[in-house]
Amino acid sequence: MSAVDDPQKLFQDFLAPELRAISVRLDAVQARMAHQEIQRRHDKEDILRAIQTLADYRSLSERLARVESQH
């Protein structure tokens, strides 16, 4: 085996599979982060809808109170 073959064999036998494994793990982490971001966006939308519903209820409640106070 020549001096050139040793580094190439080292790369093929050890480094290449390790790099593939790291790439697979990185892909999994990126997918999980994307899912979490989507979930956070949905949670934020749910909170904003709830706030809007409360604001609408308060506005309606105040309007009803004004109508009742006029009679």
N, CA, C and O of each residue as an XYZ file, in Angstrom:
284
protein
N       0.852     -1.171      0.000
C       0.000      0.000      0.000
C       0.899      1.237      0.000
O       1.862      1.309      0.764
N       0.591      2.184     -0.838
C       1.411      3.387     -0.945
C       0.970      4.432      0.078
O      -0.054      4.286      0.745
N       1.765      5.476      0.176
C       1.444      6.563      1.121
C       0.173      7.277      0.706
O      -0.527      7.821      1.560
N      -0.146      7.293     -0.581
C      -1.367      7.932     -1.069
C      -2.583      7.071     -0.746
O      -3.663      7.598     -0.479
N      -2.417      5.774     -0.768
C      -3.531      4.867     -0.505
C      -3.994      4.926      0.951
O      -5.187      4.784      1.220
N      -3.075      5.132      1.889
C      -3.431      5.154      3.306
C      -4.434      6.258      3.639
O      -5.463      5.964      4.247
N      -4.181      7.509      3.269
C      -5.176      8.555      3.565
C      -6.497      8.318      2.836
O      -7.571      8.571      3.382
N      -6.406      7.834      1.604
C      -7.639      7.579      0.848
C      -8.438      6.469      1.517
O      -9.659      6.574      1.633
N      -7.771      5.406      1.960
C      -8.457      4.300      2.642
C      -9.050      4.791      3.963
O     -10.171      4.431      4.322
N      -8.291      5.613      4.676
C      -8.793      6.181      5.928
C     -10.072      6.979      5.663
O     -11.053      6.850      6.396
N     -10.055      7.791      4.626
C     -11.238      8.575      4.290
C     -12.410      7.673      3.929
O     -13.520      7.869      4.426
N     -12.175      6.697      3.078
C     -13.249      5.803      2.622
C     -13.791      4.950      3.765
O     -15.001      4.744      3.863
N     -12.920      4.460      4.616
C     -13.344      3.529      5.661
C     -13.914      4.209      6.901
O     -14.798      3.659      7.558
N     -13.420      5.390      7.222
C     -13.841      6.010      8.474
C     -14.542      7.346      8.273
O     -15.665      7.534      8.741
N     -13.901      8.255      7.593
C     -14.439      9.608      7.508
C     -15.704      9.707      6.667
O     -16.650     10.384      7.071
N     -15.748      9.066      5.532
C     -16.938      9.161      4.670
C     -18.193      8.668      5.381
O     -19.206      9.367      5.356
N     -18.171      7.479      6.022
C     -19.388      7.059      6.743
C     -19.753      7.994      7.888
O     -20.933      8.247      8.134
N     -18.744      8.511      8.589
C     -19.016      9.449      9.682
C     -19.653     10.731      9.156
O     -20.583     11.263      9.762
N     -19.149     11.222      8.030
C     -19.730     12.429      7.439
C     -21.164     12.188      6.992
O     -22.014     13.064      7.149
N     -21.441     11.022      6.442
C     -22.823     10.691      6.057
C     -23.724     10.632      7.287
O     -24.852     11.124      7.259
N     -23.230     10.033      8.358
C     -24.021      9.938      9.591
C     -24.303     11.327     10.153
O     -25.416     11.606     10.598
N     -23.306     12.185     10.131
C     -23.501     13.558     10.610
C     -24.514     14.276      9.737
O     -25.357     15.016     10.244
N     -24.442     14.069      8.450
C     -25.387     14.701      7.530
C     -26.813     14.243      7.810
O     -27.741     15.052      7.797
N     -26.992     12.954      8.063
C     -28.317     12.419      8.366
C     -28.842     13.016      9.667
O     -30.011     13.392      9.747
N     -27.994     13.106     10.678
C     -28.415     13.681     11.957
C     -28.760     15.158     11.801
O     -29.730     15.634     12.391
N     -27.982     15.876     11.019
C     -28.255     17.290     10.777
C     -29.594     17.465     10.065
O     -30.366     18.363     10.402
N     -29.867     16.617      9.090
C     -31.159     16.670      8.397
C     -32.312     16.443      9.369
O     -33.340     17.116      9.289
N     -32.140     15.494     10.287
C     -33.186     15.206     11.271
C     -33.402     16.396     12.206
O     -34.541     16.731     12.532
N     -32.325     17.027     12.632
C     -32.440     18.196     13.511
C     -33.125     19.344     12.777
O     -33.979     20.025     13.343
N     -32.751     19.557     11.521
C     -33.377     20.624     10.743
C     -34.871     20.354     10.546
O     -35.678     21.281     10.618
N     -35.243     19.110     10.302
C     -36.658     18.770     10.144
C     -37.417     19.012     11.443
O     -38.533     19.530     11.425
N     -36.814     18.638     12.567
C     -37.462     18.843     13.867
C     -37.624     20.335     14.149
O     -38.660     20.764     14.656
N     -36.608     21.118     13.825
C     -36.691     22.566     14.046
C     -37.765     23.194     13.165
O     -38.487     24.088     13.608
N     -37.874     22.736     11.931
C     -38.913     23.255     11.039
C     -40.290     22.924     11.595
O     -41.190     23.764     11.566
N     -40.460     21.701     12.105
C     -41.749     21.305     12.697
C     -42.071     22.171     13.910
O     -43.210     22.600     14.091
N     -41.066     22.423     14.734
C     -41.289     23.254     15.921
C     -41.655     24.681     15.533
O     -42.493     25.307     16.183
N     -41.040     25.191     14.490
C     -41.358     26.545     14.020
C     -42.801     26.607     13.525
O     -43.512     27.574     13.799
N     -43.230     25.592     12.807
C     -44.621     25.537     12.334
C     -45.567     25.482     13.525
O     -46.595     26.159     13.531
N     -45.232     24.684     14.527
C     -46.075     24.574     15.721
C     -46.146     25.908     16.454
O     -47.218     26.311     16.905
N     -45.002     26.601     16.577
C     -44.998     27.919     17.243
C     -45.876     28.907     16.486
O     -46.593     29.704     17.092
N     -45.817     28.851     15.166
C     -46.632     29.754     14.356
C     -48.121     29.477     14.587
O     -48.920     30.405     14.710
N     -48.484     28.194     14.644
C     -49.884     27.841     14.903
C     -50.295     28.288     16.305
O     -51.390     28.816     16.497
N     -49.421     28.077     17.271
C     -49.728     28.498     18.642
C     -49.932     30.010     18.703
O     -50.851     30.493     19.365
N     -49.071     30.751     18.011
C     -49.187     32.203     17.991
C     -50.508     32.619     17.355
O     -51.179     33.524     17.850
N     -50.883     31.965     16.265
C     -52.155     32.283     15.610
C     -53.330     31.983     16.533
O     -54.293     32.748     16.578
N     -53.261     30.877     17.269
C     -54.326     30.535     18.217
C     -54.448     31.594     19.311
O     -55.553     31.985     19.687
N     -53.313     32.050     19.814
C     -53.327     33.078     20.861
C     -53.901     34.383     20.319
O     -54.710     35.030     20.983
N     -53.487     34.766     19.122
C     -54.009     36.005     18.535
C     -55.516     35.914     18.293
O     -56.238     36.892     18.488
N     -55.994     34.730     17.866
C     -57.452     34.550     17.682
C     -58.183     34.665     19.013
O     -59.250     35.273     19.085
N     -57.618     34.087     20.059
C     -58.250     34.168     21.376
C     -58.295     35.613     21.868
O     -59.304     36.047     22.424
N     -57.218     36.353     21.669
C     -57.192     37.764     22.065
C     -58.245     38.542     21.284
O     -58.963     39.364     21.854
N     -58.338     38.286     19.988
C     -59.326     38.983     19.161
C     -60.743     38.645     19.615
O     -61.610     39.519     19.652
N     -60.980     37.386     19.960
C     -62.302     36.984     20.449
C     -62.642     37.717     21.744
O     -63.763     38.195     21.920
N     -61.660     37.804     22.651
C     -61.889     38.531     23.906
C     -62.144     40.014     23.639
O     -63.004     40.621     24.277
N     -61.410     40.591     22.713
C     -61.614     41.997     22.376
C     -63.000     42.209     21.781
O     -63.684     43.180     22.105
N     -63.410     41.284     20.900
C     -64.748     41.373     20.316
C     -65.818     41.234     21.397
O     -66.808     41.965     21.379
N     -65.634     40.308     22.336
C     -66.589     40.098     23.414
C     -66.678     41.339     24.295
O     -67.769     41.755     24.685
N     -65.533     41.924     24.604
C     -65.527     43.118     25.456
C     -66.255     44.261     24.754
O     -67.051     44.970     25.369
N     -65.979     44.434     23.474
C     -66.631     45.492     22.712
C     -68.140     45.267     22.689
O     -68.912     46.205     22.890
N     -68.553     44.049     22.449
C     -69.980     43.719     22.417
C     -70.599     43.925     23.792
O     -71.712     44.440     23.906
N     -69.883     43.525     24.831
C     -70.371     43.679     26.195
C     -70.552     45.159     26.539
O     -71.548     45.542     27.153
N     -69.584     45.986     26.139
C     -69.687     47.421     26.404
C     -70.857     48.035     25.631
O     -71.588     48.868     26.165
N     -71.027     47.628     24.392
C     -72.144     48.149     23.598
C     -73.479     47.740     24.213
O     -74.409     48.545     24.263
N     -73.580     46.512     24.675
C     -74.807     46.024     25.297
C     -75.085     46.824     26.581
O     -76.226     47.201     26.846
N     -74.046     47.075     27.363
C     -74.202     47.828     28.602
C     -74.711     49.240     28.304
O     -75.555     49.763     29.032
N     -74.199     49.857     27.236
C     -74.672     51.203     26.873
C     -76.140     51.171     26.460
O     -76.913     52.052     26.835
N     -76.519     50.166     25.694
C     -77.923     50.061     25.264
C     -78.809     49.847     26.476
O     -79.861     50.475     26.591
N     -78.407     48.983     27.366
C     -79.213     48.710     28.577
C     -79.311     49.936     29.453
O     -80.355     50.165     30.064
N     -78.250     50.741     29.536
C     -78.290     51.924     30.391
C     -79.174     53.011     29.819
O     -79.612     53.893     30.557
N     -79.451     52.975     28.517
C     -80.305     53.960     27.887
C     -81.785     53.654     28.142
O     -82.633     54.528     27.958
N     -82.093     52.468     28.548
C     -83.506     52.100     28.779
C     -83.824     52.039     30.225
O     -84.961     51.746     30.595
